[in-house]
Amino acid sequence: MAVLNKIRQRSVFLIVIIALALFSFVLADLIRNGGAISQKAENIIATINGKDIDRTDFARKVELASQNFGGGASSIQAVNYVWNQQLREAVFEEQLDELDIRVGEDEVNELLAESLANNPTFQNEAGAFDKAKMQEYVANVKATSPKAYAQWLDFENSVSKNAREKIYLTMIKAAVGSTLREGELEYKMENDNVDIKYVQVPFSSIEDGKVDVTDADIKSYVDAHADQYKAEESRDIQYVLFNEEASEEDKNQIRQEVAGLLDDKVEFNKSTNATDSVFGFRNTKNVEEFVAQHSAIPFDGGFKFKKDLPATVADTLYNLGIGGVYGPYKDGGHYKISRIIAQKQIPDSVKANHILISWEGLGTAGDTKRTKEEAKALADSIVGLTRADKTKFTTLASEFSADSSNKDKGGDLGYFTPGRMVPAFNDYCFENKIGDQGIVETQFGYHIISIEDQKNEQTAVKIATVAQKIEPSEKTIDAIFTKTTKFQIAAKDKKFDEISKENGLTARPVNKIKELDESIPGVGAQRSIVQWAFNEKSEVGDIKRFDIPGGYAVVQLTAKAGKGLMSVEDASATVKPILIKEKKAEQLKNKISGSTLDAIAQGQGQTVKVSSALNMKTPTISGAGNEPKVVGAAFALEVGKVSAPIVGNNGVYVIEVTKKTPAGKLDNYMSYALRMSKAQAGTVDAKVFEALKGAAEIEDKRSKFY
């Protein structure tokens, strides 16, 4: 009781203590997890001009983009696609909001109608866009599919944004144009001509090796042209590959197993407590079932010409005869045994026309409401008409065929080889004769087929093949893993390239990997390696093993480079040739002497050359190449005057103008001004985006999440 009284007396004090304890607990948890601010930062993938890009929304758009690409793009390609969209949207939005550019609901609806005009989902019976159908679609997906509705809202939003952006760009284009004076200048550049005599002393007259370019020269050049030699953050790595490949023991074992399938066996049957005879591949009655049971490659019942057989065994297989068996033989990554099960004469190509009759529920149906029974009746009716009068085929194809790719060409499919068409269609065309007409059913509908031509009939064979993949055994895989692990451990104590050589491996360097790169040369798409190389915890010299398709890559991080100017080493390949040319130019200019072209040519071991009708629009000098500086200097020189040495693209020149032919005056130069205006307007979209992007403040965190 005394204790309870003391607690009551100190109740306020205890409440404060408990509150402080709870606060410290929450604070400690926030610190452990980076704090509320840090947690918020983890949900931001980028910040553009102060606007945060939500990671969850970005990921949703990446997923949608990946689906739209249909597997035709990698994950990072989808990320970059969405990033470019988001970046464009962000930099334009700031301008659009500042100028208060808007589009009304009616305008958006008109644009939606234009965008969806050719989509059958939103068309009426006459094939015209139907606003009511669009509204019905939106209401339906809103009620039944939140995901589809979100996609619709994204589409509607993009249409609105594109319209605002178009208004903005149109305003800029309206301010872009060329004056009549500029049109006149353009005309003169194209049509004013000048004739010259010249002496060219080519840069190749001095060997590159005789020109000294130092690292200090390169550094000075890079510093003076900093905008052109910016370097992104990058990483250098080197790696060795450990491929999980079948050993010779594995290959022999697989070959023996395949060979063991050829002949009959006697096996003990536990259920009957007796021995059974089991047919091998050579004698089995059901070849297709045998292949399905024992082969890694499904049975192919098509007929093959000799050219379609594996090149190394084509002669042998083609000449076996029905029932003949060959193998085991190696073909690509498999050991195989093959048996000829049929031979016949077929053409190597067929020309056919068809009329496709579809029914409701098929992917080819479109707006068709007919049933399958009605489709069959229609097909029978059409083939009756075409057999009676073949000239009707073209008209009937145009009227009834569901194959829009050729219905207006009488259903003409052109020539095709065996196996190009679906099986039932293929079999009819290659097993019947020219002039035959018939109906076959496929997953696309009923095809009314007319065989128009067949070429080059020859022997084809049907081959059953049992194939087993050549792959490493579990024992081999374990041995490769052990070897990889030992290498990884040893490489931490020795130089990476030295331990590689000791193990008979090649260390492959890969330099200047960028933060959002995906592919590693020689390995392929390995985003995980790039992410590791850029991880803040990864240090130069660190080594890590990565699982890759078909084995392992052991990778060492060899260098880190931050943003800034290119190093002398990196810039050398670009800058050194420039500096060599500049130094050669100075040497050649100092060597040139003489007051006439003949004297200069004689002194330099060159000849005087002639070039006529030069203009500034296409400043190409015959015998010398593209030389805009030289041609420009010619127009500024008086006739009969000899120029000072001019440094061009391909050497140092001295020229003399022999004739100037000004272009005749035009009544006006509007056509040239308009052409220039159109060309300038055509570059507005790209240039405006690049300008806005260059001026934007961008914090890009994509690499932390992808």
SVG drawing of the C-alpha trace seen along z (x, -y; Angstrom):
<svg xmlns="http://www.w3.org/2000/svg" viewBox="-25 -42 87 105">
<polyline fill="none" stroke="black" stroke-width="0.4" points="0.0,0.0 2.9,-2.3 4.4,-1.7 1.1,-2.6 0.8,-5.8 4.4,-6.8 3.5,-6.0 0.4,-8.2 2.4,-11.0 4.9,-10.9 2.4,-10.2 3.3,-13.4 7.0,-12.6 6.4,-9.0 4.3,-10.2 7.2,-12.4 9.7,-9.6 7.5,-7.2 6.9,-9.8 10.6,-10.5 11.2,-6.7 8.7,-6.4 10.1,-9.4 13.6,-8.0 12.3,-4.6 10.7,-6.2 13.7,-8.5 16.0,-5.5 13.8,-3.7 13.8,-6.7 17.6,-7.0 18.0,-3.3 15.9,-3.6 17.3,-6.8 14.6,-9.0 11.3,-10.2 13.1,-12.5 15.2,-9.6 12.2,-7.3 10.5,-10.0 13.7,-10.2 13.5,-6.4 10.2,-7.0 11.6,-9.6 13.4,-8.4 14.3,-11.8 13.8,-15.5 13.4,-17.8 13.3,-21.5 12.2,-20.9 9.4,-18.5 9.7,-15.0 9.1,-12.0 7.4,-9.3 9.1,-5.9 5.9,-3.9 4.3,-5.8 7.5,-5.5 7.7,-1.8 4.0,-1.4 4.8,-3.2 8.0,-1.1 5.9,2.1 3.3,0.8 6.1,-0.2 7.6,3.3 4.2,4.9 3.8,2.6 7.3,3.5 6.1,7.2 9.5,8.5 11.3,6.6 13.2,4.4 15.2,5.0 14.2,3.6 16.7,0.7 15.5,-0.2 11.9,-0.5 13.3,-2.6 15.1,-4.9 12.0,-5.2 9.8,-6.2 12.6,-8.5 12.7,-10.5 8.9,-10.8 9.0,-12.1 11.9,-14.4 10.2,-15.9 6.9,-16.3 8.6,-18.0 10.7,-20.5 7.8,-21.5 5.3,-21.6 7.1,-24.4 7.0,-26.5 3.4,-25.6 2.3,-26.6 4.2,-29.8 2.5,-30.8 -0.8,-29.5 -1.3,-27.4 -4.4,-25.2 -6.6,-23.0 -10.4,-22.7 -12.4,-19.5 -13.9,-19.8 -10.4,-20.1 -9.2,-17.0 -12.2,-15.1 -11.5,-16.0 -7.9,-14.9 -9.1,-11.6 -11.4,-11.1 -8.5,-11.7 -6.2,-9.3 -8.8,-6.5 -10.5,-7.0 -9.0,-3.8 -9.6,-1.6 -12.5,0.8 -13.4,0.7 -14.6,-2.9 -16.2,-2.6 -19.8,-2.2 -21.3,0.1 -20.3,-2.4 -16.6,-2.3 -16.7,-5.9 -15.6,-7.0 -18.4,-6.9 -18.1,-9.1 -20.8,-7.0 -18.7,-3.9 -15.7,-5.6 -17.8,-6.8 -19.2,-3.3 -15.7,-1.8 -14.5,-4.2 -17.4,-3.5 -16.9,0.2 -13.2,0.3 -13.8,-2.1 -16.3,0.3 -14.4,3.6 -10.7,3.0 -8.9,0.4 -5.6,1.2 -7.2,0.6 -8.9,-2.6 -5.6,-3.9 -4.1,-3.3 -7.0,-5.1 -6.4,-8.1 -2.7,-8.1 -3.6,-8.1 -6.1,-10.9 -3.7,-12.9 -0.9,-12.4 -3.2,-13.6 -3.9,-16.8 -0.3,-17.4 0.8,-16.8 -1.8,-19.3 -0.5,-21.9 3.1,-21.2 2.1,-21.5 0.6,-25.0 3.9,-26.0 6.1,-24.8 3.8,-26.3 4.2,-29.7 8.0,-29.3 7.9,-28.2 5.8,-31.3 8.8,-33.4 11.3,-31.4 11.7,-32.6 14.1,-34.0 14.0,-37.5 14.1,-38.3 17.7,-39.4 18.6,-36.1 16.8,-34.4 18.9,-36.4 22.1,-35.4 21.1,-31.8 20.5,-32.2 23.9,-33.7 25.7,-31.0 24.2,-28.4 24.6,-30.3 27.6,-32.7 30.6,-30.9 34.3,-31.3 37.2,-29.7 40.6,-29.2 44.0,-27.9 45.6,-26.4 48.6,-24.7 47.8,-22.2 50.5,-21.0 48.8,-18.0 49.2,-17.2 50.3,-13.7 53.6,-15.3 54.7,-15.3 54.7,-11.9 52.7,-11.9 55.6,-10.4 57.6,-13.6 55.1,-15.8 55.5,-15.9 52.3,-16.2 52.8,-16.1 50.3,-15.3 50.5,-18.9 49.4,-19.9 46.4,-17.6 45.6,-18.9 45.7,-22.5 43.4,-21.7 40.9,-19.9 40.9,-22.8 40.3,-25.3 37.4,-23.2 35.9,-22.1 32.3,-21.9 33.3,-19.4 35.2,-17.1 32.9,-16.5 33.2,-13.1 30.4,-11.2 31.0,-9.2 32.3,-5.8 33.8,-2.5 36.5,-0.2 36.3,3.6 38.0,6.8 36.5,10.2 37.1,13.9 34.4,16.3 33.8,19.8 31.5,21.5 29.4,24.5 30.3,26.7 30.1,30.4 33.4,32.3 34.6,34.9 33.3,37.5 29.9,35.9 29.8,35.8 30.8,39.5 28.1,40.4 25.4,38.5 26.6,40.1 26.4,43.6 22.9,42.9 21.7,41.8 23.3,44.8 21.6,47.0 18.2,45.9 18.8,47.5 18.3,51.2 15.7,53.2 16.0,54.0 14.8,56.6 13.5,55.0 12.1,56.4 8.5,55.4 7.8,55.2 4.0,55.1 4.0,58.4 7.1,59.9 8.3,60.8 10.7,59.5 9.4,57.4 10.9,56.7 11.1,53.0 11.5,51.7 14.4,49.4 14.3,46.5 15.4,48.7 12.3,51.0 9.6,49.0 6.2,48.9 5.2,45.6 8.1,43.3 6.4,40.1 5.6,41.4 9.2,42.6 10.5,39.2 8.1,37.5 9.3,39.8 13.1,39.6 13.9,36.4 14.7,32.9 13.5,31.6 9.8,32.2 8.9,34.4 8.7,32.5 6.4,34.2 7.3,31.9 9.0,33.0 12.5,31.7 14.6,31.1 18.3,32.0 19.2,28.3 17.2,28.2 19.1,31.0 22.2,30.5 25.0,29.7 27.5,32.2 25.2,35.2 22.8,34.1 24.2,36.5 24.0,39.5 20.5,38.8 19.1,37.9 20.2,41.1 19.3,43.5 16.0,44.8 12.8,45.4 13.5,47.1 17.2,46.2 18.7,45.1 21.8,43.0 23.7,41.9 24.6,40.9 26.0,37.8 26.7,34.3 24.6,31.4 25.1,28.1 24.5,28.6 22.9,32.0 23.7,35.7 21.1,37.1 19.9,40.3 17.7,40.0 15.3,42.4 13.8,41.9 10.0,42.6 8.8,41.3 9.8,40.0 7.8,38.2 8.1,35.7 6.9,32.2 7.5,28.7 10.0,26.5 7.5,23.5 3.8,22.9 1.9,19.9 -1.7,19.8 -4.7,17.5 -7.1,17.7 -10.3,16.3 -10.4,16.4 -13.9,16.8 -13.9,16.0 -16.5,16.3 -17.3,14.6 -14.7,15.3 -11.6,15.6 -8.9,13.0 -9.5,12.5 -13.3,11.9 -13.3,8.1 -17.0,7.0 -18.2,10.3 -21.1,11.8 -21.6,15.1 -21.3,18.5 -18.9,21.2 -21.7,23.1 -22.6,20.0 -18.9,19.5 -18.7,23.1 -21.8,22.7 -20.5,19.5 -17.1,21.1 -18.9,24.1 -21.0,21.6 -18.0,19.6 -15.9,22.6 -18.8,23.8 -18.9,20.5 -15.1,20.3 -14.8,23.9 -17.5,23.2 -16.0,19.9 -12.5,19.2 -12.7,15.5 -15.0,14.8 -12.2,15.6 -10.9,12.0 -14.3,10.4 -15.3,12.8 -12.0,12.3 -12.4,8.6 -16.0,8.9 -15.7,11.7 -12.1,12.4 -11.1,11.5 -7.4,11.3 -7.0,7.6 -3.4,7.9 -4.3,9.5 -8.1,9.4 -7.8,6.5 -5.2,8.5 -7.6,11.4 -6.2,13.2 -2.8,13.5 -0.2,15.0 2.7,15.1 5.2,18.0 6.0,19.7 8.1,22.6 7.2,25.7 6.6,25.0 5.9,21.3 2.1,21.7 0.2,23.3 0.2,27.1 -3.3,27.7 -2.8,24.9 0.7,26.1 -0.3,29.7 -3.2,28.8 -0.9,26.6 2.0,29.1 -0.1,32.3 -2.5,31.2 -2.0,30.0 -2.1,26.7 -5.7,25.6 -7.1,27.5 -9.4,25.6 -10.5,26.6 -11.4,25.6 -9.2,26.1 -9.8,25.1 -7.1,23.4 -7.0,21.3 -7.7,18.3 -10.9,19.6 -11.9,21.4 -9.5,20.9 -10.8,21.3 -7.5,22.1 -6.7,22.0 -3.3,23.4 -2.0,21.2 1.5,22.6 4.1,25.1 7.8,25.0 10.8,27.5 9.3,30.7 11.9,32.9 12.4,35.6 11.7,34.6 12.1,36.8 10.3,37.0 12.8,37.6 12.2,38.6 15.1,37.5 15.8,38.2 18.1,35.4 19.7,35.1 21.3,31.8 25.0,31.8 25.1,30.3 27.3,30.6 26.6,33.2 26.0,32.3 29.5,33.5 31.0,31.1 28.8,28.3 30.0,28.8 33.6,28.9 33.2,25.6 31.7,24.0 34.6,25.2 37.1,23.9 35.3,20.6 35.3,20.3 39.0,21.2 39.9,18.6 37.8,15.9 39.7,16.6 43.1,16.7 42.5,13.5 42.1,11.6 45.7,12.3 47.3,12.1 47.1,9.8 43.9,10.6 45.5,11.0 48.4,13.1 46.1,15.6 44.0,15.7 47.0,16.7 48.0,19.3 44.5,20.9 44.6,20.7 42.0,17.9 41.8,14.6 41.1,11.5 39.0,9.2 39.0,5.5 35.9,3.3 36.5,-0.4 34.2,-3.5 31.1,-1.7 28.3,-4.3 25.9,-4.3 22.9,-3.3 24.7,-0.9 23.2,2.6 25.5,4.7 29.0,5.9 30.9,6.8 31.4,10.5 28.8,11.2 25.7,9.5 22.9,7.9 24.3,7.9 22.8,5.0 23.7,6.5 27.5,6.1 27.0,2.4 25.0,1.8 27.7,3.5 30.5,1.4 28.6,-1.8 27.6,-0.8 29.1,-3.2 30.4,-0.3 32.4,1.2 36.0,0.2 38.7,0.4 40.2,3.9 37.0,5.6 36.1,8.9 32.7,10.5 31.3,13.6 28.1,13.2 25.8,15.9 25.4,15.5 23.7,17.7 25.8,20.8 28.2,20.2 29.9,17.5 31.7,14.2 34.3,13.3 34.6,9.5 37.2,7.0 36.5,3.3 39.7,1.7 39.0,-2.1 36.5,-4.7 36.1,-8.1 33.8,-10.9 32.2,-13.6 34.3,-16.3 36.7,-16.8 38.1,-13.9 41.5,-12.7 44.5,-13.1 44.4,-9.4 40.8,-9.3 40.9,-12.5 44.1,-11.5 42.4,-9.5 40.3,-12.5 42.5,-15.4 45.9,-14.1 45.0,-14.0 43.6,-17.6 46.8,-18.8 49.0,-16.9 47.1,-18.6 47.5,-22.1 51.2,-21.6 51.6,-20.3 49.7,-23.4 52.2,-25.7 55.2,-23.8 53.8,-23.9 52.8,-27.6 56.4,-28.4 57.9,-26.4 55.8,-28.0 57.6,-30.8 57.2,-32.4 55.1,-35.1 53.5,-33.0 51.7,-29.7 54.3,-28.2 57.1,-29.2 55.3,-27.9 54.4,-24.6 58.0,-24.1 59.4,-24.9 57.0,-22.3 57.2,-19.6 53.6,-20.1 51.7,-21.1 49.3,-23.9 45.7,-22.6 42.5,-24.2 39.0,-24.0 36.0,-25.7 32.4,-26.8 32.9,-26.6 30.1,-27.8 29.8,-28.3 26.8,-26.0 28.8,-22.9 32.4,-24.0 34.1,-21.0 37.3,-21.5 38.1,-19.0 41.2,-17.1 41.2,-18.3 37.8,-17.5 35.5,-19.5 37.3,-22.8 34.8,-25.4 37.5,-27.7 39.4,-27.7 36.3,-28.4 35.2,-31.1 38.6,-32.8 38.3,-32.6 35.1,-34.6 36.8,-37.3 39.9,-37.5 40.2,-39.8 40.7,-38.2 44.4,-37.8 45.5,-38.1 47.5,-35.3 46.3,-34.4 48.4,-33.9 48.6,-30.3 45.1,-29.0 44.7,-26.0 42.0,-23.7 40.7,-20.2 43.3,-18.3 46.3,-20.5 47.6,-24.1 46.5,-26.0 47.6,-29.0 45.0,-30.1 44.6,-32.5 41.1,-33.6 40.9,-33.4 37.2,-34.3 34.1,-35.3 30.6,-34.7 27.9,-36.4 24.4,-34.9 21.8,-36.8 19.4,-38.8 15.9,-37.6 12.7,-39.6 12.3,-38.4 13.8,-35.8 10.7,-34.7 11.0,-31.0 14.5,-30.8 13.4,-32.6 10.4,-30.2 12.6,-27.2 15.0,-28.4 12.1,-29.1 10.7,-25.6 14.1,-24.0 14.5,-26.1 11.0,-25.3 11.7,-21.6 14.5,-21.7 12.5,-23.6 11.0,-20.5 14.4,-18.9 16.3,-22.1 13.7,-23.4 13.7,-20.2 17.5,-20.0 17.6,-23.7 15.1,-23.1 16.8,-19.9 20.2,-21.7 18.8,-24.5 17.0,-22.1 18.1,-21.1 18.0,-17.3 18.7,-14.9 18.6,-11.5 18.4,-8.5 17.4,-5.8 20.5,-3.7 19.6,-3.2 16.5,-1.4 17.2,0.3"/>
</svg>
